[in-house]
């Protein structure tokens, strides 16, 4: 019932929305301050600005290699940025209110982009439901968060980045759905699901080469678990820029070699209408698959 209500709300919200206009204007100021915090001594300052502040990738070679290897979605501002920060703040025992306040400010500093905002709303929705002891499965939480995003910002029906973020979040929900226990197996299942779910949004960006699956299992974790944390540390401790530059140069060299066997291909980009059908079809499939998978079982989802 809640999901149906949110769907109706997201479809009926009038546009344009003053909320998006106001937050976008505010985010411009925050993003400029984010750019100012990036160490000038780093030779990869542009990459740092893209990775941490949501600046467009200006290095054409880097962008092409990320697209060819099908890991462009992990390098740009995504939900993984906020999840990493939230886990770090949680380890530091920062109170919940200040965690959300900091994450909200960071979302503004990265340009108030749909992937970051969707991830922020996901954390808020999950926390709210937990307070009320409302049990929703991970795929249902992805659906609810997406609909809340569209209800608040109806202009994002035209957002390609929200589609990509939604697909990635839905892919990661499969790990919880299948109740995978081993960390290595969970990583493999997650990356397999990401490659499958992201195949439609990435179709028009580059060649969906079979090697892209391997790179999602190897290179994508390097960005998420090595480059991204190191980038955050470098922003706080500028002398670490030397270490970041070394790590990024090594990553760029590996990325170049990985992209070499994959030809550049020009393909027609799927329409947003098709991509929304793609998302909601997967949501319905996963819903009924979950009901069938756990039918007759009493333990929590």
N, C-alpha and C positions, 0 to 999 in steps of 0.2 A: 504493500500500500504506500509506504514512504517513497519507494522508487517510482511508482506511477505518478505520485504527486509531484515529485521533483522533475520528472520528464515533462509533465503538463506545464509546470512553472517555467522550465527552460524554453519551451516552445512558445509561450505566451508573453514573455517579458518584452516590453517595447524597446525598440532601438531608435536612436542611439542612446547609449548609457552614459550619464554624467559621471558615474563612478569610475569607469575605465578612463575617461578623459582626465579626471582629477588625479588619479593614481599615476597615470602615464606622465603627466606634467611634473608631479612630485618626484617620480623616479629619475627624471632627467638630471635633477640636482644631485640626487644620491649617487647616480652612476658616474657623474663627473668626479665626485669625491673618491669613488672606488678607483677610477683611473689614476688619481693623484697618489694613491697608496701603493701602486705597483712600482717596485724599485727601478729607478732609471738606469742603474748600473747593469741591469740584466741585458744581455744581448738578444734575449728572446722576450723582450718586453711586450711585443705585439701578441705573442702567443699567450703570455700570462694574462693580458687584458681580455683575450677571448675566452680563456679557460675560467677566469674568475669573475669578470665583470660583464660578460655577455657582448663584448665587442665583436663585430663581424670579422671573420678570418680574412686577413689581407694577403697572406702568403698563398698565392694561387697553386703552387706546387704542393704545399701541405694540404690545402683543401681538396685538391684532386686526388691525392693519395688516400685521404680519409674517406672520400666518397667511393673510390675504387675498392677499398678493403671493407666497405660496408660498416664502418665504425664511426661515421660522422656524428651519429646520434649521441655517442658517449662523450665526445669532445666538447660539443657546445653545451651551453647552460641547460641542465636537466635536473630531474628530481633527485638524482644521485648526489648532487651538490648539497641539497638541503638535508637529505638523509644522513650524509656523512657528518655535517655540522651538528645535527640534532643528536647523533650518537656521541659525538665528542662532548657536547654540552651536558649530556646526560651522565657521562662518565665523571665529569667535573662536578656533578650534583648541583647544577644550576637550576633554580626553581622554575617550574613549568611556565609561569607567566613571563619571566625574563627570557626563557628560551624562545617562546613564540614571538616576543617582541624583537629579539635579535634576528630571528629568521625572517620576520616581516621586513625589517630594515634591509637585510641582505637581498631579499626578493626585489625591493625597490632599487637597490644598488646595482642589480644585474639587468635593469631595464623593465622590471615588472613583466617578464615574459611568461607566456602561458605554462610552459613546463615547470618553472619554479613555483608559480602561484598554485598550480594544480597540486604539486607536492606539499606545499604549505597547507592547503585546504585539506589534503588527505590526513596530515598529522592532526589537524584540529578536529576533523570529523571522527577520526579513530579515538582520540582522547575523549571527546564528548560522549560517544557511544559507550565507551568503557566506564565512564562515570555513572551512566544510567543502566549499566549491565545489559546493554543491548548487544546480542551476539549476531554479528554478520560475518559471512565468509569473506575471504580476501577479494574475490572477484566482485562480490556485491559492494564492497567498500570502494573498489575502483569505479564501479558504475555510479554510485552515489556521489563520489567526489567529482567525477566528470560532469554530472548533471548540475551539481552545485556551481561548478565553474561556469557552465553555460548560462545558468540562471542569473548569476551575478554579472557576467560579462557576455551578453548575447552576441556581441561582435565576433566572439571567438568561434562561432560556427564557421567562420571563414579562415580560421587559423590552422595552417598546416602543422605548425609546431605542437599545437595541442593534440592533434591527431597522433603525431609521433609519440608524444609523451604518454598518451592514453594507451596506445598499443604496447609500449614498453612496460608500463605498470601492469597491464593485463597479462603479459607474458610472465612476469615475475610472480604473479598470483598463482600460476600453475604449480610452482614448487610447494606452496602451502596446500593446494588442492590435492596433490598427489602424496602429500605427507612424506616427502623425501627426507631421510634422516642424515645420511652421510653428507658432509660439507662438500666433498669433491663431486659427488653425484648430484647434489643440489645445484652446484655451479654449472655442471654440464647440462642438466635439464633446463635451467634458467636461460642459458645462452642458446640452446636449441630452440626454445620457445620464442626468444627474442628474434632470432633469425627468421622464424616462420611468421610471427605476427608483424614484424617490420618489413616483410617482403613487399607488401603492397605500397606503403608510404615511400619506401626507398626505390621503388621500381623506376621512377622517373629521374632519380638523381644519378644513377650510374648502373654499372653492370652488376647484376646479382649473381656473381660468380660463386661456384661451390666452395672456393677457397675462403669466401666471406664467412662461412660457418666456422672454419678453423680459426680465422682471425678474431671472431667474436668470442672464441674460447680462450685465446691467448693474448691478443693485443688489447682488447677492451678491458680486461681486468688490470692490465698495466696502467692504463689511464685512470681507472676508478680507484685503484688501491695504492698506486705509487705516485704518478704525476700530480693527481689532484690534491692529495694530502700534502705533498711537498710544495705545491704551489701556494697553498694556504699558509704553510709555515714560512715560506719565502716572503709573503706579503707582510707577515708580522715581524720577521727577523731578516732584514735585507741582506746581511752577509751570506745567507744561505742561497742567494741567487747564483753563486758559483756552482753549487751542487745541482741546483735546478737546471742550469744551462747545460751542465754535463749530461744529466739524465735525459733532458729533452733532445739534445743532439744525438744521443744514442738511440732514443726512441724514433727520431726522424729518419735516421739511417736504416733502422730495421723496417720502418714503415715504407720507405722507398723500395727496399728489396722485396717486401711483401707485395707491393702494388705492381711491381714490374711485370709479372706474368699475366696480369689482368688487363685486357684491352679496354680502351675508353669507348663507350657506346652511347649513342644519342637515342633516347627512347621518349615516347610520349608520356607525360606525367598523368597518372590517374586523376580523375576529377575528384573534388572534395566530396561530392555527393556519393560517389562510389566508395570513398574511404570511410565515410560515416556508415554506410551500409555494411562495409567490411567490419567495422568495430562492433556494431550492434548485433551482427550475425554471430560473431565470436562470443559476445556476452551471453546471448541466448543459448548457444551451443554449450558453453561452459556451465551455465546454470543447470541445464537438464543433465549434463554429464555428471555434475556433482551430486545431483539428486539420485541418479542411478548408481553412482559409485558408492555412496554412503547410505543407500536405502536399507532401513532396518537396523542401522547401527546407532547405539545410544550415546557413544562418546562424543564430545564436542567436536565441532568442525574446525 
